[in-house]
Amino acid sequence: MKHDCHYHPGDPAKWHCGECQVHYCTRCMPDADIRQRQALCPRCNKAMRYLGAATEVVPFWNRLGAFFRYPFHSDPLMVIAICTLVPVIAPANLIGILIWLVLALALFKYTYAVINHTAEGHLKPPSVSVAFTGSGFSIVILQLLVFILMGGLVGAAAMLGGPLLMMLALAFVVLALPASIMVLAMERSVGAAVNPMNLTRLISRIGTPYFLLYGYLILLTLASGVAQDFALNHFPFWFSQPLSGFLNSTFTLILFHMLGYLLFQYQEELGFASDIQDEASEVDMQQRDRSTRFDADIDMNLKDGNYDRVQGMLKEALKRNRDDPLRIGQLYQLLTAQNDITEIFHYHPRILGWLADRNDGEGIASVLAMLEQVEPGFKLDDPDLSVRCARCLYHRQQFKPALRLLQDFHKRFPDSDELAPAYLLVAQTLANGMGQWEKATAFLTFIQKQCANHPLHEQISVFLEQAGKREPLKGPKATFVAPD
């Protein structure tokens, strides 16, 4: 069943809190331990259930093309080639029969490994080594026992209830065969694979898609039979035999991959959780940035309308790191949305510095207007911040707010190194922005007389010459000519 995140509709849920009945996506749970499948609910702090890819997996009927491409990856192709071609060139004696038997067991083992591999979220085939190494060959004996017990079930039905009960039992066995194969592949238990109640429960939990898959499996089986029959009747025996074996192995891998994918698709209904393993790289808990948990909490509280709580969280964060630009920006956006002018006044130095770093002249003008409401005639008490903000306002053609910021700068900050840059900016604002050349000349003359030791002093004559000609005050032109 598909569940969307409570806070991010459209994003598939990865976690579910049984206490709060809330679904969360990966953005809400950046600090969750996916490897251990452990996470605590942000609301109640209780352990949550991991949903894996159950809510985002593509239905099997939408990836039929991928199923048919599956056997043509390098690993399954090698398995099919070895198990098909080697018996052809094997000697026609006891050794050849043993080779054929071993390779048949290897292919059988590989097909069952495909179910497990796919159900665990691996959409790429298992490696070649899975077929020829390690344990798992016992699956052949288990499957034979399943077939024997199913045949015994049909025979017992015939003996107890006659032909009618036998046909019903046979119909159930044929219908439940894919479910039996899936159970056997996952649990390696003959009892579970032949238990009618167990198989009925699996089919009922999957529901209608099981019967849709069953139809696809019948078509695949028929197609495989037709293809093999065509090969045997239209090609010479030396070619048709390996081709028929190749086709049979290919269709078998497609069939078993589809069974594994059905388990993967309905993992939530079947009571387990798997995630797509081939595309996502997991991050260890030790490597996670704890700030992402903080951002997720802010996001969720904002969507729940807990604005005061978010404000408190941001204030606490700024106590730990007073110049954190991310938290300053978040606090500014929250206070502006709430029109909380009092708090904006309290944090105005950091907010204005953040806006100046972003060259946000409109934002600076808006904040200054709010500060004027709290304190008429408001003036910044930081000369450097005053010049930075005024420069942003000038470049955004906010000329009057820029001039107000720098008004009486020489009286307020007589010993500041920013005096010359401040009044040069005033002159540029008056001349370039407002066309008041005489006033601009007066400020340039002040710099020339009062700031003789400032590095800008030697450029003032050029600015005065430009002001006399009513040219834009841009300063000396750059030159790339090396002196003699």
N, C-alpha and C positions, 0 to 999 in steps of 0.2 A: 504494500500500500504506500502511495506517495504522500509524504508529509513535507510541507514547506516550513521554513523557519518562521517563528512567531514574529521576529523583529525584521526579517528581510524576506518578505513574500516573493516567491519566485526562486529563491535559493533553497536547494534541497537540505532538509534537516539531517544532521549527523548524530545528534544526541537527544535523548528524551528523558525528562525528569518525571518519574511516576508520582512524586509528591505534589509538584506544582502543575503537572499535566501541560508542560511547555516544551516545545521543540526548539532546538538551537542548531544553527549552522556553524561552519568552521570560523566564520568571522566573529561570531559571538563567543567562541571557545578557543581563542588562540593559544591558551596555556594548557589545553587538554593533552594528555599523554595518549596518543593514538596507538603507539606500539603496545602499551599495557592496557589500552582501552579503558582508561580511567579518567574521570572528570567529575568535578563537583559543581552542582547547580549554583549559578550566581545569585539566585534568590534565596534558597533554603540551605545551601551549603551541604546538600546530601548527594551521595553518589548517584550518577545517572547511567542509563543504559546506552551503549554504543549501537548506532543503527547501521554503521558501515555505509555501503553504497546502495542500500535498499531503496532509498528515496530518489536516487538519481540515475539508476541503471536504465539503459535503453531497453524497451521490450524486445523479446527475441524476434518477433515478426518484423521488426524494423531493421534487422541486421542479417538478413538472409545471405546477402552478398558476402559478408564477413565469414559466415559459416562455411561457404563453399571455397573461400580462399584459405581457410585454416590449414588443410592438409598440405598446401603448397609452400608453406614456410620450409626453411632449410632442414630443421630438425625432423619433423614428421616425414618429409620426403626421403631423408636418409634412412629412417626406420623402415618405411615402406619399401624402398629400393633394396635394402639388405634382406628383408624378410621375403621379398618376392623373387629377386634375381638369384640369390645364393642357392635356393633349392633347385633351380633350373640346371645349374652347372654342377650340382652335387652328384656323386656317384650313385648309380641305381642299385644300392645294396643296403645292408643294415646301417652302415655309417650315414648314408644319405637320408635314411628314414629318421635317424636320431637328430641329424642336423635340421631336417624339416620340422620335427617335433619341438626342438629347442627354440627355433625361430618363431614358430606359431605361438608358443608360450610367451615369448618376448613381445610379440605384437599384441597379444591378448592383454598382457600386463600393461603395455603402453596405453592402450585404449581406455583401460580403467583409470590409469593415472591421469588421463585427460579430464575425466569427470571431476576428480578431486582438485586438480590444478585450476580448472575453470571455476568451480564452485568457490574456491578461495580468492577469486578475483583476478587471476592471471589470464588475460585475454590472448597472450601469446603462448604457443605450445611449449610443453616441457622439453628438456634437452634430450638428446639421443641416449645419454647414459642411463636415463630412467628405465629404458626398455631392457638393458642388458646387465645392469649392476644392482646390487642391494637386494633387499627382501621384497616381497610382494607377489612372488610367483604362486603363492597359495591361493590367490584370487581365482585361478582356473579351477581348482578343486572345489572351492566354495560355490562357484557358479554352476558347476556340474551337479553338486548336491541340491542347489536351488531348483534346477530343472527336474531332477529326479523327484523331489518332494512335490513340486507342482504337478508332475505327471501322476504321482500317487494320489494327490488331492482330487484330480479329475477321475481317476479310477475308482477311488472310494465313493465319490458322488454317484458314479454309474452303478456301483454295487448297492448303495443304500437307497437311491431314489430313481433309478432307471434312467432312460435316455434324456428325459426333460431336465432332471437335476444335473446330469453330466454336461448337457449343453450350456446350462447356466454357469456351472463351475468352469467350463472351458472358456466361455465368454469373459468371465471375470479374470482368469489367468492371462488371457491374451491382452485384455485391457490394462491389467496391472503390471504387465511385464516391464515397461519402461520405469515405472515407479520402483519395482523390485530391483532393477539394475542400479538405480540411483541410490537406493538404501544400502545395497550391498557394497557399492563403491565407497560410500561415506562411512559406514559403520563396520564393514567387514564381519557381519554377523548373518549367518544363514537363517537363524530364527527370526530376526527382524525383517529379513528380505522375503520371507514366506508368510509372515503373520498377516492374515486378512485385515485385522483391525488396524494394524500399523500402515498397511498400504492404502486402505480406505481413508485414513486420516490424512496421509500425505496428499492424496488426490483431491480430497475435499478442501484442504488448505490452499492448494494452488488454484482450484476452481476451474472455470471454463478454459483458461489458457492451456491446461493439461491436455484437454481433448483437441484443442487446436494443434498443439505440438504432436499429438498422436497422429493426427491427419498428415502432418508433414513427414513424420517418420514412415508412415505407410507409403507415401509417395516416393520417399528416398529409397525404401526397400524395393519398390517396383522398378524405379529407375535403375537401380544397381543391377537388378536381375535382367532387365532388358538390355542394358549395356554389355553385360557379360555374355548374354546369349548371342548378341550381335557379333562380339569378338570371336566367340567359338565357331560360329557358322560362316564367317566371311574372311577369316584369316587362317593361315597355316598353323598347325598345332604348336610348333616351336615358338611362334609369336603370340598366338591367342592365349596360351596358358599363362605366361607372365602378365600379359595385358589384363586378363580376367582377374588375376590375383591383385594386380595394382588397383583396378577399379573397385574390387570388393573392399580392399583395405582403406581406400580413399573414402568411400561412402560410409564405412564403419566409423572412421574418425570424425566425419561430419556429424553423424548421428550421436556419437558419444559426447562430442563438444556441445551439441544442442542440449543434451540432457544435463550436462554440468552447468550450462548457462541458465537453464530453467531453475536449478537450485540457487544459483547466484541471484537471479532476479527476484525470487520469492524467499529470500533468506529471512526476512523479518517474520513472515508467516510461519516459517519452519523453525524459528527459534535460534538462529545463529546470526553472526555478523561478519561480513567480509567486505574488504574495500578493494578498489581497483589498484593492483600492485604494480603494473607495468608503466604507469604514467606519472604517479605522484612520488616525490621523494620526501620521506618523513624527517622531521627535525627532532633531535633529542631534547628532552625536557631541560637539560642543563644549558642548551644553546638558545633557548627561547628568550626573547626580549620581554621582560615583565611589563614594559610600558604598553604592550599590545593588549594585555588584560585590562589595564586602566582605560584604554581607548574603547574597548568593547563595553565596559561598564558604563562609560559616559554615553555611548551610543544607545544602549538599552534604556538607561534612565531618562534620556531625552525623549525617547519614543513612548515611555510610560508617563511622561509629563512630570517627572520628579526634578523640576528645574532648581529648586533650592538645594537639593542634594548634590546635583551636578556642580553648582556654584561652590558649595562647601568642599567638594573633592578637588576642584581646580585651585582653590585658595590654599588647601593643604599642600598640594603639589608645588605651588609657588613658594611656600615657606621652605621646602626642601631645596628648591632650585629657583631662585627668584628671577633669573634671566632666561628661563626656558622659553624659547620663542613659540613652540607648539602650544604650550599651556596658556601663554599670554594671548595668543591669537584666539584660542577656544574661549577664554574668559571674555575677551572683547566682543566676540560674536554673540555670546550668551547675554551679556549685559546690554548690548545694543538691541537685541531682539526683545528684551524685557523693558527697555527704556529706563534702566536703572542708573540715573544720572549720578546719584550719590556715590555708588560703587565705582563708576567710571572716574569720578573726580579722585577717589582714593587711589586708584591704580593708574592715573593718567600719565605719569612719567614713563612707566614701562609700556603702556599701550601706545603712546605717541612714538616712542623709540621703535616699537615693532612696526608701526605704520610707516615710519621714515625708512626703515630697512627695506620695506616693500615698495617704496616710492609711491605710496598711496596718498596723493594730495587731497583727493576728495574725502577720504576717511579722516585725515588730519583736520580739514576744515569743519567736518561734522562734529568731531570730538571737541574742538575749540569752541564751537557754538554751544555745546552742552555745558562746558566748563564756565562759559560766560553766564549761563543761567544760574549756576550755583554761586558764582562769585563775580559780580559785575566788575569789569575792568581787569579781568584775570590776566596775569603775566607769568610766564614760565620763569623759574628761578635757576635754570640750568642753561648757561650760555651755549654750550655745545649742542644740546638738544634743540634750543631755539633756532640756531642756524641750520641744523639739519632739516627741521620741519619747514622752516621758511624756504629753504632751497627746493624742497618737494612741492610746496605750494606755488612757487614761482614757475617751475617747469610745467605745472598743471594749470597755469594761467589764473591761479587764485591770488591775484595781486594784493588786494586790500587785506586779507587775512595775513599774508606774508609781512606786509608793512607793520601791522599791529603787533606781530610777534617780536619785531626788531625795534619797536619804538623806544626811544630813550635808552638805547643799548649802552651808550658810553657812560650814562649816569648809573645804570643798574649794575654794569660789569666793567668798571673803569680799568681794571688790571687784567682783563681777559685777553688771551691770545686770539680770541675769535672776533675781536673788535674790527680789525681790518676786513676779514671775510664778510662779516655781518653788514658793514656799511657799503662794501662793494656790491653786495647782493641788493641792498636798498637802492643803490644808484642804478643798477641794471633793471630793477623792477620799475623805478620811476621813468627811466629813459625808454627802455625797450617795451615795457608793458603799458605805460600810461602816457608816454610822450612828454613828460615834464623834465625837459633838458636842464633848465636852470637849477632846479632842486637837485637833480642828479649831479650836476657840476659841483654844487655846494658840498655834497657828501664826499665826492672824490677829493676835493680840496682839503676837507677835514682829515682824510686818511693821509694825504701827502704831508700835512703839517704835524699830525699827532702820532703817526705810526711809522716813524722814520726807520725803526729797527726791524720792521716786519718784512718778510720776503716779498710780499706783494707791493711794497713801496716802489720798487724800480719799474713796475708796470703801470703805475698810476698815470704817468705822463702820456702813455699811449691811450689810456681810457679818456683822459681829458681832451686829447686831440680828437678822438672820435666823437665825444660829446659836443665839442665846438663845431664840428661839421654835421651835427645831427645824424650821425651814423650809429647803427646798433653797437652797443658796448660789448665787444667780444674779446678785447685784449689783443696782445701782439700776435701776429701770424706766425705759425710754426715754420721753421726753416731747416733744411737738411744740408745746407752748405757748410762745409768745414772751414773754420777760421784759418787765415794764412799763418 
